[in-house]
Amino acid sequence: MSNDSLKLENQLCFRLYSLSKLMNRHYSPVLKKLGLTYSQYLVMLVLWENTDATNDTSLAISVKQLGIRLDLDSGTLSPLLKRLENQALLSRVRNSEDERSVEVTLTDKGCLLKQQAQGIPAQMFSVTGMSIDELHAMNSQLDNLLATMSLE
């Protein structure tokens, strides 16, 4: 008697893994035009969100906060930030009140890159074949799954 629960095609983890690889393949050529990897793009998304809406200037965010937001440890995040700093997209500065804390802000070049990235979400959405309602429903289900699994 076979055990269907052990079939590869019945594994949620494999679907998520395959989808993640496929999404990266779709993003890669688009992001290459901006000089970014997918991981660097995720960092930039957080930094672009972290701006003063009144004058569209970058606000500082600590490396620790950035790591929490992206679910990345400092060993993974630090090299990403270093490469983005070498591209002059961001700057890292020690907090004057707490020398242990490093704060990240976008440079002018990093802020300008946001304009070039504006079309990426729509471009990636177009390859899904989903309606906007289907996308919102899937995001909601994935958020629920993340929340449920994070409790354990």
Buried (B, 14 or more C-beta within 10 A) or exposed (E): EEEEEEEEEEEEEEEEEEEEEEBEEBBEEBBEEBEBBBBBBBBBBBBBEBBEEEEEEBEBBBBBBBBEBBEBEEEEBBEBBEBBBEBEBBBBEEEEEEEEBBBBBBBEEBBEBBEEBEEBEEEEEEEEEEEEEEEEEEEEEEEEEEEEEEEE
